[in-house]
Amino acid sequence: MVNLPRKLEEKLQKRKDNGAFRELTDVHKLTDFSSNDYLGLAKSWDSFHKSLNVDHPIESQMGSTGSRLLSGNNNLYTSSEEYLAKVFKVEAALIYNSGYDANIGLFSSIPQREDIVLYDAYVHASIRDGLSLGKAKNYPFRHNDLDHLESLILRQIEKRYDGGELYVVTESVFSMDGDNPNLKDLVVLCNKYSCRLVVDEAHAFGLYGSSGLGKITEFGLIDNIFAVVITFGKALGNHGAAVLGTGNLKSYLVNFSRSFIYTTALPAHTILNIVSAIDFLQTNAGQERRKTLFNNITYFQKQICNFKLEESFLSSASAIQSCVISGNLKVRKVSNHLKTKGFDVRPILYPTVPKGLERLRFCLHSFNTQKEIETVLLELSKVI
């Protein structure tokens, strides 16, 4: 086949020279400290899938056949979205093929040319990509800094066009630092200035609240939110995502969200798995898995102190624990050392994170043992 253009080969070489070259690897034989499978559901098919065809009967067709606006929609999609809306106590839910698709579709279609979007500087790339495809002007505010956000709101109120909306975007658990905004104060601020708040719950859904429905539900804030994005590929060990909101929001996305309109629907077995996993969250077994995970988080933080690693780790009470090791080459070297000891801990490199804040990103799970946690941090302490 025809070779890659020279300028693209030069870009690849630059990545290699900077230590930022990415490759696909198979690490399934290593102890998992990198996946988003926080509750181990991706590894536990028989624990919550025994009653799929009994509790959630479906039509005979298992394949997608097309987009949902053509031939891909069916009674299972309809009942599942109604189920999500009922569980979250919202008017409507719209299922997307992935969290990336959901954020691309939401942020490229909802904010209009006369609108302004203010987003936390640390939001996920999918949100940024969606905004870049849209027509509205958008500006970052300093990470979790509500004073800075308020100053930007006041500045934009003065110069926005008549009829223009102000949108504020954040995550409830940030994917790289594992920290949280003050959601209650953020809601008060958005209500004060009539801003429409959008919250991505990707790393909170499945973990927080009595039923694992996320931080927005845990704090009882759902009535104050314009849109919530939940994903099924993390704590639920599955695939897909959904946007929660009003019935009119759903109708608008069905008509104008290109990543929904022009993609093949998810197959029926994926939708079944999603519903079954949400059912599982609300059982005693689901509660026990969340309890075990948070016990592991507490133990991990205790061992950080035992090995005197506090200064290297960012403050986080979530399943995401990040150890800052500046420099792409250095953090990769430490990751490779842990790999030789049997642990999969991924390096997060510049430009994914700012230069100087490269880090090892530990993702904790309910299935990690205390021995594994102690050993991986012991090995880390030897090389830092």
N, C-alpha and C positions, 0 to 999 in steps of 0.2 A: 504494500500500500504506500501512498505518498507520504513523505516525511513531514514532520511538524515544521512550520515556518521558523526561520532562524531566530526571529525576535521572541518567539514563544519558548524556544529552547534556551535562550539567554535568560528569560525570566525563571525558568526551572533551575538553571545553574545558579542564579542568584539566591534562590531559596536554599539550595544545598550549601552554598558558601556561608549563608547566615545561620545555618543550623535549623532552618524552619521547614525543611522538606518533609512532606507527609507521605506515608506509605501504609497500605493495608496490612494488618498482621492478624494472626490467629493466636489468641492467648487463652483459649478455653481451658487449658490444663493448669493455669495459674490460679492462685487465690485471688478472688475478685474484690478489688478495691477501686474499680473504675466504672462499672456499669451503673445505669440508672434504675436497675431492678431492685429498688430499695427494700421491698418486702419479699423478694424471692418468688413472686408469682410466675415469672417467666420460666422458672425451674420446677414449678409445682402444678403441672397440668391436671393431675388427678385429684388435687385437693379441692377444687371448686368447679370442675367441669363435668361432674358425674351426671347432672340432671339437665344438660343442655337441651336435648330434644324433647324432654318431658315438660320442663317449665317454660320453655320459649319455643313453641312449635313454629316452623317456618315453611315457606313454600318449597317445592322440590328443587328449584334451581339454586345451585350453590355458587356459580360463577357470577361475575359482575355484568357482563354483556355490553356495558356502555356507561355513559355519564348518567347521573340521577335524573337529569331533565329529559333524557331520551328513554333508554330501557333499563337503567340501573336501579331505579327506585323500586321498593317493594314494601309489603306490610311490616317486615322486620325493622326497616329503617324508621317507618312511621311510629311504631310502637316503642322503639328504643329512644327516639327523641322525646316522645311524650313521657317516657319513664324518667329520663334525665331532668326534664322540666319539673316533674312532680317531686323528685328527690331533692332538687335544689330550690324548690318553691319559687320558680320563675315562670314567665309566660311561655317561653319557647327555648329550644336548643337546636343547633344545626351542626351535624357531624361533618367533619372534614377528614381528609385522608392522612393528615399529619399536623403537628403543631406548627411546622413551617408553613404549610398550606393555609392554615387558619389565620396566622398573623399576616401573611402576604395578602390574603383575600380581604381581611378586615381593614388593614391600614392603607391599602391601595385604593379602596373603593369608598369608605365612609367619609374621611375628611375631604372637604371640597376646597376649591381654589381660594375662597375667601376665608377659610378656617385657619386656625393656628394649632399646632400640636406641640406640647411641651413634654419631653420624655426624659426619664432618668438616664444619666450618661452611661449606666452599666446594663441597659436592657439588651436582650438577646439580638443577635444578628438578624433573625427573621423579622423582628419588629422594624429594625432599621431598613431592611430591604423592602418591606411593605411600604414604609413611608417614602422611600426613594422612588417608588413606582407611582405614588399618588401625586396630587396636584397642590396639596396644602403646604405652606411653609412650616418647617419644624425646627425646634431648637432643643438642645439638651439642657437639663439642669444638673447641678452637682449632685453626686450620688447621695441619696437619702437626705438631702439638705432642703428641708421645707421652707426655710427662710429665703434661700436662693430661688426656689420655685415661686414663692409669693412675689418676690421682686420682679420676676419675669412675667408673671400674670398681670401685675399692675402696669408694666410697660406695654404689654400687648393689648390690654384693654383700651389704652389711650389711642392706639393707632390702627386697631382692627377695623375692617370694613363693616358697614351696616349688615346685620344678619349673620355675621361670621360667628362661628362657634369656637370655643376654646376646649381642647381635649388635653387631658393629662394622662400619661401612660407610665406604669411601673410594673414590677414583678413582686409577688408576695414573698418569694424566696429567690435570691439571685443565684444564677447558675454557676458563677465563677468564684464568688466570695462566700456564698452560703448565708448571707445576712438578710435582714428584713427591713422594710420601711415601717414607720409608725402609721399603720393603716387607719387607725381611728382618727388621728390628727389630720391625716391626708384627706379623709372624707370630710371632716369639718372645714378644711381649707377649700376644697372643691365646691362644697355647698355654699360657702360664703361668697364665692365669685361666680357661681353658676357654671362651673366647668364640668365637662363630661369625663368621668374617670373610667379608664380601662385598666384592668388588672390581669396579668398573665400568672396563672396559678400552676404552671407546669411542674415545679418542684415542690409544691405544697399539697396538691390534690393527691389523695390516697393516704396522707400522713397525719394531717392536723384535724382537730375536732373529734367529737365523740364517735362520729361515723366515718371519719377520714375524708370529709368532703372539702377540706382546704381551710385556709385562714379566713377568707371572706365569710364563709358559713360559720366558722368557729366564733368570730366576733359579732355575728349578726348584722353584717353590713350590706347584704345583697341588695336591699331596696335602694341603696344609695349609689349603686354602680351602674354605669351605662352598659358595659359589656365585660364578661369574664371569659377568659380562654382557659380551658382545661385540656390536658393531654393524657392519653392512655398508654403512652410508650415508656413511662417512667415507673412510678410506684405500682401501676396496674400490670406491668410486664407485658404490655400488649402493643397495639398500633392504632393511630388515629388521634383525633382531637375533636373538640366541640366548642362553639361559641354560645354562651348563655346570655339571654337578654329578653327584650320584648318581642311580641309577635311581629310587629312592624320591622324591627331590626332583622329578624330572620327573613321576612319577605324581601327586604332590600338586598340582603346578601345573596339570596337565591337568584335575584334579577341582575345584580351588578358585580358580584364577586367572581372574578375570572378564574381563580384557582379552585373554586367550587364548580363553576359552570362547565369548564373545559377539561375536566379530568374524569377518568374512569372511576366508577363507584367502588368502594371497598366491597370485597366478597362477603357473603352472608356469615361465614364462620368467624370472620373478624368481628362483626357486630355482635354475634353471640358471645364471643369471648369478653367483649367490653361489658355487656350487661351482666354476665356471670361474675366478672371480677368486682363490679360495683356491688352486686349482691353480697359477695364475700366480705367486702370491707365492713359491712354492717353486722356481721356475725361476731360471736365471741372469739372465734379463731382469728378473724381479721384484727380485732382489738388486741389480741395477744401478740400478733406479729408487730403491730405498731409499738406496743409496750417494749418488746424485745429490742427493736431498733433503737428506741430512745435510751434504753439501758446501755446499749452498745456505744451510743454517742457520749453518754456520761463517762463510761469507762475509757473511751478513747481520749477524752479531755483530761482525765485523771492521769493517764499514762504520758500524755504530753508534758505534764508537770513533773512526773517521776523522772523522765529522761531530760528534763531541763530544756525543752524545745519551745517554750512559750513565746519567745521573741520571734521565732520563725513562722508561727502560725497566725493567720488572720482570725479575729474573733468571730465565732459562729456557733449557734446552738442547733444547727440543722444537720442533716446527713452529709452535707458537703463541708469538708475540712481542708483548707488550702494552706500549704507550706511554701512560703515565698523563697525561691532560690534564683537569684538574678542571673540572667544570661541563658540563651537557648542551649548552648553547648553544655553548660554546667548542669542545668536541670535535667537535660537528657541523660547525662552521665549518671546522675543519681538514680533516675528512673531505670536505666539499664542495670545498675547494680542491684536494685530491688528485684528486678526481673530474674536475675541469676539466682536469687534466693527464693524464687517461687511466687513472687507477688506482682500482680498487675496494678501498678499505680501510674497513671498517665501524666506526662509532662504537658502543661499548657504553655504554649510558646507565644512570643511576640510574632505577628501582630494581633493574635487573638486577644491577648491582654497587653496593657501598656508596657513599653520597654522598661526593664528594671523590676517589673512585678511578675515575671515569669514564675510559675509555681508547679509543685506537685499537687494534684487535686485528688484527695482521698474521698471516695464515695462509700459511705458505710451502709451496711445491710443488716437485716434481721438475722441472716444466716451466717454472718461472720462470728467467729468464736473469740472469746477473750484472749486465748492463746495466740490466735492469728494477729489480733490487734497489738498485743504486747510485743510479739516478735518483729512485726513490720516496723514498729517505731524504734525498737532496739537497733535494727539494721540501719534505719534512717539516722539515728543518733551517731552511729559510727562514721558516717561519711559527711555529716554537716560540720 
